Amino acid sequence: MNTLRILLFFVLVQLIASFSESSVVFAQDPLRYKKAIAEFKPVSEVNAENLTLFAGSSTFTNWKHIQESFPGKNVLNNGFGGSHFSDLIFYVDEAVIRYNPSTVIIYEGDNDIARGKSPEKVIEDARKLITTIHNALPDAKLVLVAPKPSIARFSLKDKYITCGDMFKSLAKEYKYVKYVSMWKNMLGKDGKPKEEYYLKDKLHFTMAGYKVWANKLKKYVK
């Protein structure tokens, strides 16, 4: 009887482990973005001359007026909401490389941290992404934007700050990578995110919030 109980216990443990692993894979399955990627502009409709391409999660996806934010500049917004670095790595050819941009501005890491990934894992994926892009587009300049503060996720601020510091160190390793932090720009005098910059979901930006980002990023948009 004891032997049977022990056997059943180990079977249950294996089932739980298998379920947990499959759940994690499903939660981060890049194929969930297949439709969003398919809706990106065809290469034939994009002017590659001095193109600045924005790639990343919903902070970019929701920047619907991005062309107005950079008047007279050639910009393309290929953000896809909810994405992690791993998703952008998976779709890097479709989202970035095939357009042959001169500059790539990247915003990932926000969702990664929020979903429990460590800053170390985020940096590992960031390194893989920038290396992949550089190997395909050796003349392109890359801009890594560190995870932003938000009211909704401010309880994770220490991890976001650590991740930002690691972004900064990573960028120093590559002459073609620039680092940008929006952290202080989004905070009020009380050290907390300014409510005027955020929508009701307390995560995404209002027009005022995007104006701050446009002012900070305009030097990298040629």
C-alpha positions in Angstrom: 0.0 0.0 0.0 2.8 2.4 0.9 4.6 1.5 -2.4 1.4 2.4 -4.3 1.0 5.7 -2.5 4.6 6.6 -3.3 4.1 5.7 -6.9 1.0 7.8 -7.2 2.8 10.7 -5.5 5.6 10.7 -8.1 3.1 10.4 -10.9 1.2 13.4 -9.5 4.4 15.4 -9.2 5.3 14.7 -12.8 1.9 15.7 -14.0 2.1 19.0 -12.2 5.5 19.7 -13.5 4.4 18.9 -17.1 1.4 21.1 -16.8 3.5 24.0 -15.4 6.0 23.7 -18.2 3.4 23.6 -20.9 1.6 26.6 -19.4 4.8 28.6 -19.4 5.5 27.7 -23.0 1.9 28.6 -24.0 2.0 31.9 -22.2 5.1 33.0 -24.1 4.3 31.3 -27.4 5.4 33.8 -30.1 2.8 32.3 -32.5 0.2 34.3 -30.7 1.5 37.3 -32.6 1.3 35.7 -36.0 -1.7 37.9 -37.0 -0.2 41.1 -35.7 3.0 40.5 -37.6 1.1 39.7 -40.8 -0.5 43.2 -40.6 2.8 45.0 -40.7 3.4 47.1 -43.8 4.8 45.2 -46.9 8.4 46.1 -47.6 7.3 47.4 -51.0 5.4 50.2 -49.3 8.2 51.4 -47.0 10.9 53.9 -47.9 14.1 52.5 -46.5 16.1 55.7 -46.9 17.1 57.1 -43.4 14.4 54.9 -41.9 14.0 54.8 -38.2 12.1 51.7 -37.1 10.4 51.4 -33.7 10.1 47.8 -32.5 8.7 46.5 -29.2 5.7 46.2 -27.0 2.5 48.2 -26.5 4.2 51.4 -25.5 5.1 51.6 -29.2 2.0 49.9 -30.5 -0.2 52.5 -29.0 1.9 55.4 -30.4 -0.6 55.8 -33.2 0.5 59.4 -34.0 4.2 58.5 -34.1 4.7 60.2 -37.5 3.2 63.4 -36.1 5.7 63.2 -33.2 8.6 63.2 -35.7 7.5 65.5 -38.5 9.5 65.3 -41.7 11.2 62.1 -40.6 10.9 58.7 -42.1 9.6 56.5 -39.3 7.9 53.1 -39.1 6.1 51.7 -36.0 6.3 47.9 -35.8 5.3 47.5 -32.2 3.2 44.6 -31.1 1.4 44.8 -27.8 2.3 42.5 -24.9 5.5 41.3 -26.5 8.7 40.2 -24.7 12.3 40.3 -26.0 11.8 36.6 -26.9 8.9 37.5 -29.2 10.9 40.2 -31.0 13.8 37.8 -31.4 11.4 35.2 -33.0 10.0 37.8 -35.4 13.1 39.9 -35.9 13.3 39.2 -39.7 9.6 40.2 -40.2 9.6 43.1 -37.8 13.0 44.6 -38.4 15.6 43.2 -40.7 13.6 43.0 -43.9 13.0 46.8 -43.9 16.7 47.6 -43.8 16.3 50.5 -41.4 19.2 52.9 -40.6 18.1 53.1 -36.9 16.2 50.7 -34.8 14.7 51.9 -31.5 13.8 49.0 -29.2 11.4 48.9 -26.3 11.1 45.5 -24.6 11.7 44.3 -21.1 8.6 45.9 -19.5 6.4 42.9 -20.0 9.3 40.5 -19.3 9.8 41.8 -15.8 6.0 42.1 -15.2 5.6 38.4 -16.1 8.4 37.3 -13.7 11.5 37.2 -15.7 14.7 38.3 -14.0 16.7 41.3 -15.1 19.5 38.9 -16.0 17.2 36.9 -18.3 16.0 40.2 -19.9 19.6 41.3 -20.6 20.5 37.9 -22.0 17.6 38.2 -24.5 18.5 41.8 -25.2 22.1 40.8 -26.1 20.8 38.1 -28.4 18.5 40.6 -30.2 21.0 43.3 -30.8 23.6 40.8 -31.9 21.1 39.3 -34.4 20.1 42.6 -35.8 23.7 43.8 -36.1 24.8 40.7 -37.9 22.1 41.2 -40.5 22.3 45.1 -40.6 25.9 46.0 -39.7 25.5 49.7 -40.5 22.3 50.2 -38.5 22.3 52.1 -35.2 20.4 50.5 -32.3 18.8 52.4 -29.4 17.8 50.4 -26.3 15.1 52.2 -24.3 15.0 51.0 -20.7 11.8 49.9 -19.1 9.6 52.8 -18.1 8.0 53.5 -14.7 4.2 53.1 -14.6 1.6 53.5 -11.9 0.3 50.0 -12.5 3.7 48.3 -12.1 5.5 50.7 -9.8 5.7 47.9 -7.1 8.3 46.4 -9.5 10.4 49.6 -9.6 13.5 48.0 -8.1 13.6 45.3 -10.8 13.0 47.9 -13.5 15.7 50.1 -12.2 18.1 47.2 -12.0 17.2 46.2 -15.6 17.7 49.8 -16.8 21.2 49.9 -15.2 22.0 46.6 -16.9 20.8 48.0 -20.2 23.2 50.9 -19.8 26.1 48.6 -19.1 25.2 46.4 -22.1 25.0 49.4 -24.5 28.6 50.4 -23.5 29.8 47.1 -24.9 28.7 47.9 -28.4 29.7 51.0 -30.4 26.5 50.8 -32.5 24.1 50.7 -29.5 22.8 53.7 -27.6 21.0 53.6 -24.2 18.0 55.8 -23.3 16.3 55.9 -19.9 12.9 57.6 -19.5 12.6 56.8 -15.8 13.3 60.3 -14.3 11.3 62.0 -17.1 8.1 60.2 -16.2 8.3 61.0 -12.4 6.9 63.9 -10.5 8.6 65.7 -7.6 7.2 63.0 -5.2 9.2 60.4 -7.0 6.1 58.7 -8.4 4.9 58.4 -12.0 3.0 61.6 -13.0 -0.7 60.7 -13.5 -1.1 63.1 -16.4 1.2 60.9 -18.4 -0.9 57.8 -18.1 -4.3 56.5 -19.3 -6.9 55.0 -17.0 -5.2 51.6 -17.1 -2.2 53.4 -15.4 0.2 51.6 -17.7 0.0 53.2 -21.1 0.6 56.8 -22.2 -1.6 59.8 -22.8 -0.6 62.3 -25.5 1.3 64.2 -22.8 3.3 61.1 -22.0 4.2 60.5 -25.6 5.3 64.1 -26.0 8.0 63.4 -23.3 9.2 60.4 -25.2 9.3 62.2 -28.5 11.4 65.0 -27.1 13.8 62.5 -25.6 14.1 60.3 -28.7 14.1 62.9 -31.4 17.9 63.1 -31.4 18.0 59.5 -32.6 15.5 59.9 -35.4 17.4 61.1 -38.4 
